[in-house]
Amino acid sequence: MNDSPNSLRERTARPAYLNFNEHENDFSLVSLTVQTPTSKQVPTSLTRPPTPPRWKTPEFLIYGLLFLIVFPLMVYSPIQASSESHPNYHLFQYKLSQGWINGRRVDISDPQYRSFRGNFLNLCALAVLHLVITKSYGFFVSKYGSRSTGKRNDNLHRIPFTAGFATLLIIGLHGSSSFKVFAIIVINYLLAKRLGGLRIAPIILWTVNLLILFSNEYYDGYRFSSIHPSLDYLDTYRGAYPRWHITFNIAMLRLLSFSLDYHWACGRESAQLSSVPMNARQRSSNPHSLASYNFINYVAYTLYPPLYIAGPIMTFNDFYWQFRRPIYISRDDLLGYAIRFGICTLTMEVLLHYMYVVAIKDAKAWYGDTPMELCMIGFWNLVVVWLKLLIPWRFFRLWALVDGIDPPENMIRCLANNYTVSGFWRGWHRSYNQWLIRYIYVPLGGSSNVVLATLLSFTFVALWHDLELRLLAWGWLVTLFILPELILGKVFNEKQYGTFWWYRHLRAIGGVGNVLMLMVANLVGFVIGTEGMKYLAGQLLGSLGGLGFLVLACACLFIGVQFMLEYREEEKRHGIYRKC
């Protein structure tokens, strides 16, 4: 049966409902972790039932007491290093700005968060404008269009409107550079349609998109004057966000998603609608009719306003399914997600008003600091990186949810609630991880070719972020650090040893090693680079004091991993199963 927009089954299919209340009606400990639609699905590889709670056992009461002693020291150390009385304060104070909490200064020296923070009200106004116009259009169509078309249970009528609004938005954001964006989009569309179904299509599509990505970076977004001096005047119409090639990294992922989804759809039958709602994985893997991969749908997907600037990333198949089978979200769920976003934003503001760790890192004002201060400067810098990414992603996801589209949640767990390398990357920038799995990892062999697939995946991630050596080092370090986890996971597998009393402690010891490796990789890639990492390693390993602190830190991490393991057992007791 044809799955075109005029299909009767599309009009009468039962809509899907997104339930945010996965933790039942009562607030519990596991409610602290943001929900995902598939977390209640019991895995087929479940080896044992959850253990009885350990929270009130003497072992965990001791752990809790030690946590109450250590955590305040972890907070106090960077605050002390940020104080005006600290010997290095004069080295980084020029990076601080006037704050709004208790008359303190604020560290907004990170350009990404400073840009989002400075444009937050403008983004809110844009979101409100988009939602008001979209809802008004939907109301108009439902009231005056239903007489001739009948009652609709899809939102396909919104796609041309979304494409039109997105086009105007791109012109407003990028000014004359919007023509560059449109030209690249058209070229990719023509290539995708021409090559779809051919064996060589993925190679050509990947090559062209990578060349465009690197050219955008190398030529800094191009200039019209470089084509001909008479076009110099076009460079003056820069728009509200002139650096179009920065956000285009995200758009490039959508170009490839559309192209490869269409390529794979050419060799498969389109999925038929049923009354049973599909989950996110099914929506991504089930293709549409070839007619659905048209230019209007392509533009609406590639330039979808709530997700254009920073994501989260959706596949084309998932995006279009949600217009065919809308997902309805209650106001209470939206309000709860908005409150969660507000709490995260307030946490970031408090942190930046009391810990100037980004300024210390950028000014390299760490010389003479104690091993404790050095490690806490690194740790809280990682927390800032986590929050500065989480906050925009949740803002844009909230915008999309209000618009009726459910993109993946990018940050599942708190930064400090990860003890495996593979689990960390499943929960960090989750939508990107899912994109990598679908379009790189699985086509390269997946679990049957783990090392090569992982190496090429993280090499692409590093190059996609920026053409820098430190990011390549980060990608290769991550690949290297995954290997011990994979090897030991097969040797000491849970199915064979999970019932032994010592297995949990062995996992905690392995978790300590994983946490250390994750911190090293991310400090190198996103915080202090290779030079700063060499200095930190020298301070920790080059003296008895440093070695003593490292041993103590590993003991604290052991306790932390025990909490992480028990937290995951608590999730299983509530019927929640996550792979991260």
C-alpha positions in Angstrom: 0.0 0.0 0.0 1.3 3.5 -0.9 2.3 5.6 2.1 1.8 8.9 0.4 0.5 11.9 2.4 -3.0 11.3 1.0 -3.2 7.8 2.3 -6.4 7.1 4.3 -4.5 5.2 6.8 -2.3 8.2 7.5 -5.5 10.2 8.4 -6.9 7.6 10.7 -3.8 6.1 12.4 -3.8 6.3 16.2 -1.3 9.0 17.3 1.6 8.3 19.5 2.0 9.7 23.0 5.3 10.6 24.6 5.3 9.8 28.3 7.9 11.7 30.3 6.8 10.1 33.6 8.9 7.0 33.3 9.6 7.0 37.1 6.0 6.5 38.0 4.0 9.2 39.8 6.2 9.5 42.9 9.5 11.3 42.9 12.4 9.0 43.7 16.1 8.9 43.5 16.1 7.7 39.9 14.0 10.7 38.9 17.2 12.8 39.0 18.2 11.2 35.6 16.4 12.6 32.6 14.0 10.2 30.9 14.4 8.5 27.5 11.5 6.9 25.7 13.2 3.5 25.4 14.6 3.2 28.9 11.7 1.0 30.1 12.5 -1.7 27.4 13.9 -4.7 29.1 17.1 -5.9 27.2 17.1 -9.4 25.8 20.6 -9.9 27.3 19.4 -9.4 30.9 21.6 -11.8 32.9 20.1 -11.5 36.4 17.4 -9.6 38.4 18.4 -6.5 40.3 20.0 -7.0 43.7 18.3 -6.0 47.0 19.0 -2.3 48.0 22.3 -1.6 49.6 21.7 2.1 50.5 21.2 1.4 54.3 23.9 -1.3 54.7 27.0 -0.5 56.9 29.2 -0.4 53.7 27.2 2.3 52.0 26.6 4.3 55.2 30.4 4.5 55.5 30.6 5.5 51.8 28.0 8.2 52.5 29.9 9.5 55.5 33.2 9.7 53.5 31.3 11.5 50.7 30.0 14.1 53.1 33.6 14.8 54.1 35.3 14.7 50.6 32.7 16.5 48.4 32.8 19.8 50.3 36.6 19.8 49.9 36.1 19.2 46.1 34.0 22.4 46.1 36.1 24.4 48.4 39.4 23.8 46.5 38.4 25.6 43.2 36.6 28.3 45.1 39.8 29.0 47.1 41.9 28.9 43.9 39.5 31.5 42.5 39.6 33.9 45.4 41.2 37.3 45.3 43.7 36.3 48.0 45.1 33.5 45.8 48.7 34.3 44.5 47.6 33.6 40.9 44.5 35.7 40.9 46.1 38.7 39.1 47.0 36.3 36.2 43.4 35.6 35.3 41.3 38.4 36.7 41.2 40.3 33.4 39.1 37.5 32.0 36.3 38.0 34.6 33.1 40.1 34.1 30.7 41.8 36.3 28.2 39.3 37.7 24.8 39.4 39.3 25.1 37.1 42.4 26.2 38.7 45.7 28.2 41.3 43.9 30.7 38.7 42.7 32.4 38.7 39.3 31.5 35.9 36.8 33.7 33.8 34.6 32.1 33.8 31.1 35.4 33.6 29.3 34.3 30.5 27.5 33.2 31.8 24.1 30.5 29.2 23.4 28.6 29.7 26.6 29.2 33.5 26.5 27.6 33.6 23.1 24.5 31.5 24.2 24.2 33.5 27.4 24.4 36.9 25.6 21.8 35.9 23.0 19.5 34.0 25.3 16.7 36.6 25.3 17.0 36.9 21.5 16.7 33.1 21.1 13.7 33.1 23.4 12.0 35.8 21.3 12.8 33.8 18.1 11.4 30.6 19.7 8.2 32.4 20.8 7.7 34.0 17.3 8.2 30.6 15.6 5.8 28.8 17.9 3.1 31.5 17.8 3.2 31.6 14.0 3.3 27.8 13.7 0.4 27.3 16.2 -1.6 30.0 14.4 -1.1 28.3 11.1 -2.1 25.0 12.5 -5.2 26.4 14.0 -6.1 28.1 10.7 -5.7 24.9 8.8 -7.6 22.8 11.3 -10.5 25.3 11.3 -10.8 26.2 7.7 -9.1 23.3 5.9 -10.9 20.4 7.6 -14.1 20.9 5.6 -12.5 19.9 2.3 -9.8 17.5 3.6 -11.4 15.8 6.5 -10.0 15.5 10.0 -6.2 15.0 10.0 -4.2 12.9 12.4 -0.9 14.0 10.7 1.0 17.2 10.5 2.2 16.9 6.9 0.4 20.1 6.0 3.0 21.9 8.2 6.0 20.8 6.2 5.8 23.4 3.4 5.2 26.1 6.1 8.2 24.8 8.1 10.4 24.9 5.0 9.3 28.5 4.2 9.9 29.7 7.7 13.3 28.0 7.8 14.3 29.7 4.6 13.5 33.1 5.9 15.2 32.3 9.2 18.5 31.3 7.3 18.4 34.6 5.3 18.0 36.6 8.6 20.7 34.6 10.4 23.3 34.6 7.6 22.5 37.5 5.3 24.1 37.1 1.9 25.9 34.0 3.1 22.5 32.2 3.1 23.1 31.8 -0.7 26.1 29.7 0.1 24.0 27.5 2.5 21.3 27.1 -0.1 23.9 26.3 -2.9 25.4 23.5 -0.8 22.0 22.1 0.1 20.9 22.0 -3.5 24.1 20.3 -4.6 23.8 17.6 -2.0 20.1 17.1 -2.9 20.9 16.6 -6.6 23.7 14.2 -5.8 21.6 12.2 -3.4 18.7 11.9 -5.9 21.1 11.0 -8.7 23.1 8.5 -6.9 20.5 6.9 -4.7 20.6 3.1 -4.8 24.0 2.9 -6.5 26.7 1.0 -4.7 29.2 3.9 -5.0 26.7 6.4 -3.6 27.9 6.4 0.1 31.6 6.9 -1.0 30.7 9.9 -3.2 28.3 11.5 -0.8 30.8 11.2 2.1 33.7 12.5 0.1 31.7 15.5 -1.2 30.4 16.5 2.2 33.8 16.1 3.9 35.4 18.3 1.2 32.7 20.9 1.7 33.2 20.7 5.5 37.0 21.2 5.3 36.7 23.9 2.7 34.3 25.8 4.8 36.8 25.8 7.6 39.9 26.5 5.5 38.3 29.4 3.6 36.5 30.7 6.8 33.1 30.6 5.1 34.3 32.0 1.8 34.0 35.6 0.7 32.2 36.9 -2.4 35.0 39.3 -3.1 37.3 36.4 -3.7 35.1 35.4 -6.6 35.2 38.9 -8.1 36.0 42.3 -6.6 32.6 43.7 -7.8 30.8 41.3 -5.4 32.5 42.9 -2.4 29.3 44.6 -1.4 27.6 41.3 -0.7 30.1 40.6 2.1 28.7 43.6 4.1 25.2 41.9 4.4 26.3 39.5 7.2 23.1 38.8 9.0 22.5 38.2 12.7 24.9 35.2 12.8 27.6 35.7 10.1 29.7 32.6 10.9 27.3 30.3 9.0 30.0 27.6 8.5 30.2 27.0 12.2 26.5 25.9 12.5 26.8 24.2 9.1 28.8 21.3 10.8 25.4 20.3 12.3 23.6 20.8 9.0 26.2 18.6 7.3 25.1 15.7 9.4 21.5 16.2 8.3 22.6 16.3 4.6 24.3 13.0 5.0 21.3 11.6 7.0 18.8 12.5 4.2 21.1 11.2 1.5 21.9 7.9 3.1 18.4 7.3 4.3 17.2 7.9 0.7 20.0 5.6 -0.6 19.0 2.8 1.7 15.3 3.4 1.0 15.9 2.8 -2.7 16.6 -0.9 -2.0 13.7 -1.5 0.4 10.0 -1.4 0.6 8.5 1.5 2.5 7.2 0.8 5.9 3.4 0.6 6.3 1.5 2.5 9.0 -0.1 0.6 11.8 -2.0 1.5 14.9 1.0 0.5 17.1 3.3 3.5 17.7 7.0 3.2 16.8 9.9 4.0 19.1 12.8 6.2 18.1 14.9 3.4 16.8 12.1 2.0 14.6 11.3 5.5 13.3 15.0 5.9 12.2 15.3 2.5 10.6 11.9 2.2 8.8 12.0 4.0 5.4 9.3 6.0 3.7 8.1 5.9 0.1 10.7 7.3 -2.3 8.3 10.2 -3.1 8.6 11.3 0.5 12.3 12.1 -0.1 11.5 15.3 -2.0 13.0 18.7 -1.9 10.4 20.4 0.4 10.7 17.7 3.0 14.5 17.9 2.7 14.6 21.6 3.3 12.2 21.4 6.2 14.4 18.7 7.8 17.8 20.2 7.1 16.9 23.8 8.2 14.2 22.9 10.9 14.4 26.1 13.1 14.5 24.7 16.6 17.3 22.3 15.8 19.3 24.2 13.1 21.8 26.1 15.3 23.0 23.3 17.6 20.8 20.2 17.4 20.0 17.7 18.8 20.5 15.6 15.7 17.6 13.6 14.2 17.6 11.3 11.2 15.4 12.2 8.3 13.4 9.1 8.7 12.6 9.9 12.3 11.8 13.5 11.6 9.4 12.7 8.8 7.7 9.9 10.8 6.9 12.4 13.5 5.1 14.6 11.0 3.2 11.5 9.7 2.5 10.2 13.2 2.6 13.2 15.6 3.8 12.7 19.1 1.7 14.5 21.7 3.3 15.8 24.9 1.3 17.0 27.9 1.7 20.5 29.3 2.8 19.0 32.7 5.6 17.1 31.0 6.8 20.2 29.1 6.7 22.2 32.3 8.7 19.6 34.1 11.3 19.6 31.4 11.4 23.4 31.4 12.0 23.4 35.2 14.8 20.9 34.7 16.4 23.2 32.1 16.0 26.2 34.5 17.7 24.3 37.4 20.7 23.4 35.1 21.0 27.0 33.9 21.0 28.3 37.5 23.5 25.7 38.5 25.8 26.9 35.8 25.5 30.5 36.8 26.3 29.8 40.5 29.3 27.7 39.4 30.7 30.5 37.2 30.2 33.1 39.9 32.2 31.1 42.5 34.7 29.0 40.5 36.8 30.8 37.9 38.2 27.6 36.6 37.8 28.4 32.9 39.7 31.7 33.3 42.4 29.9 35.2 42.7 27.3 32.5 42.8 29.8 29.6 45.4 32.0 31.4 47.4 28.9 32.4 47.4 30.3 35.9 47.9 27.0 37.6 51.6 27.1 38.3 52.3 26.7 42.0 48.9 25.2 42.7 48.7 22.0 44.8 47.9 18.6 43.2 44.4 18.9 44.8 43.8 22.3 43.2 45.1 21.2 39.8 42.9 18.2 39.7 39.8 20.1 40.9 40.5 22.9 38.3 40.5 20.1 35.7 37.4 18.3 37.1 35.3 21.5 37.4 36.4 22.6 33.9 34.9 19.3 32.6 31.7 20.1 34.6 31.6 23.5 32.8 32.1 21.8 29.4 29.2 19.4 30.3 26.9 22.2 31.4 27.7 24.6 28.5 26.7 21.9 26.1 23.7 20.5 28.0 22.0 23.9 28.5 21.8 25.0 24.8 20.8 21.4 23.8 18.0 21.3 26.3 16.8 24.8 25.3 16.6 23.8 21.6 15.1 20.4 22.5 12.5 22.1 24.6 11.7 24.4 21.7 11.2 21.4 19.5 9.1 19.6 22.0 6.7 22.5 22.3 6.5 22.4 18.5 5.5 18.7 18.7 8.8 17.2 17.6 10.7 14.9 19.9 14.4 14.9 19.2 16.8 12.6 21.2 17.9 13.8 24.6 21.6 14.6 24.2 22.8 14.4 27.8 21.3 11.4 29.7 23.5 11.3 32.8 25.4 13.7 34.9 29.1 14.0 34.0 30.0 12.5 37.4 27.8 9.5 37.0 29.8 7.6 34.4 32.2 4.7 35.0 32.6 3.1 31.6 34.1 4.6 28.5 31.4 3.1 26.1 28.6 4.1 28.5 29.9 7.6 28.7 29.8 8.1 25.0 26.3 6.6 24.8 25.0 9.3 27.2 27.2 12.2 26.1 25.9 14.0 23.0 23.6 11.0 22.6 22.0 12.1 19.3 25.4 12.4 17.7 26.4 9.0 19.1 23.2 7.4 17.5 24.1 9.2 14.2 27.6 7.8 14.3 26.4 4.3 15.0 23.8 4.4 12.1 26.0 6.1 9.4 29.6 5.1 10.3 30.0 2.4 13.0 27.5 -0.1 11.6 28.4 0.3 7.9 32.0 -0.3 8.8 31.2 -3.6 10.5 30.0 -2.6 14.0 30.7 -5.1 16.7 32.4 -7.5 14.2 35.0 -4.9 13.4 35.1 -2.9 16.7 38.6 -1.5 16.6 38.6 -0.1 13.0 34.9 1.1 13.3 35.6 2.8 16.6 38.9 4.4 15.4 37.3 5.8 12.2 34.2 7.0 14.1 36.2 9.0 16.7 38.6 10.3 14.1 35.6 11.7 12.2 34.3 13.2 15.5 37.6 14.9 16.1 37.9 16.3 12.6 34.2 17.3 12.6 34.7 19.4 15.7 37.8 21.2 14.5 41.0 20.5 12.5 43.3 20.5 15.5 46.0 18.0 16.6 44.7 18.0 20.2 41.3 16.7 19.0 42.9 14.0 16.9 44.8 13.0 20.0 41.5 13.0 21.9 39.8 10.7 19.3 42.7 8.2 19.3 43.0 8.2 23.1 39.3 7.4 23.4 39.7 4.5 20.9 42.7 3.3 22.9 41.0 3.5 26.2 37.9 1.5 25.0 40.1 -1.5 24.3 40.9 -2.5 27.9 37.2 -2.2 28.8 36.2 -4.4 25.9 38.8 -7.0 26.7 38.2 -7.2 30.4 34.5 -7.1 29.9 34.7 -10.4 27.9 37.1 -12.0 30.4 35.1 -11.1 33.4 31.6 -11.0 32.0 28.6 -10.4 34.2 26.7 -13.5 32.9 29.5 -15.8 34.3 30.7 -13.9 37.4 27.8 -11.5 38.2 26.6 -13.5 41.2 30.0 -13.6 43.0 30.4 -11.1 45.9 33.7 -9.8 44.6 32.4 -9.0 41.1 31.0 -5.7 42.1 34.2 -4.6 43.7 36.2 -5.7 40.7 33.9 -3.6 38.5 34.5 -0.7 40.8 38.3 -1.0 40.4 37.9 -1.2 36.7 35.6 1.8 36.8 38.3 3.8 38.6 40.6 3.1 35.7 37.9 4.1 33.2 37.1 7.4 35.0 40.8 8.3 35.0 41.1 7.5 31.3 38.0 9.5 30.5 39.3 12.5 32.4 42.7 12.3 30.6 41.1 12.1 27.2 38.6 14.9 27.7 41.2 17.2 29.5 43.4 16.8 26.5 40.7 17.3 23.9 38.5 20.0 25.4 40.3 21.6 28.4 44.0 21.9 28.9 45.4 20.2 25.8 48.5 18.0 25.7 50.8 20.7 27.2 48.6 21.2 30.2 48.2 17.4 30.6 51.9 17.0 30.7 52.2 19.6 33.5 49.4 17.9 35.5 50.9 14.5 35.1 54.3 15.8 36.2 52.9 17.3 39.3 51.0 14.1 40.2 53.7 11.6 39.4 56.8 13.7 40.1 56.6 14.0 43.9 55.5 11.9 46.9 52.8 14.5 47.7 51.4 14.1 44.2 51.5 10.3 44.3 49.9 10.3 47.7 47.0 12.5 46.4 46.6 10.3 43.4 46.2 7.2 45.6 43.7 9.1 47.8 41.8 10.3 44.7 41.6 6.7 43.4 40.1 5.6 46.7 37.5 8.3 46.5 36.7 7.3 42.9 36.3 3.7 44.0 33.5 4.9 46.4 32.0 7.0 43.7 31.8 4.1 41.3 30.2 2.0 44.0 27.4 4.7 44.2 27.1 4.6 40.4 26.7 0.8 40.3 24.1 0.9 43.1 22.3 3.7 41.3 21.9 1.6 38.2 20.7 -1.3 40.3 18.1 1.1 41.7 17.0 2.0 38.2 16.5 -1.7 37.4 14.4 -2.0 40.6 12.1 0.7 39.0 12.1 -1.2 35.6 14.6 1.3 34.0 17.3 -0.2 31.8 19.9 2.0 30.2 23.1 1.2 28.2 25.0 4.1 29.8 
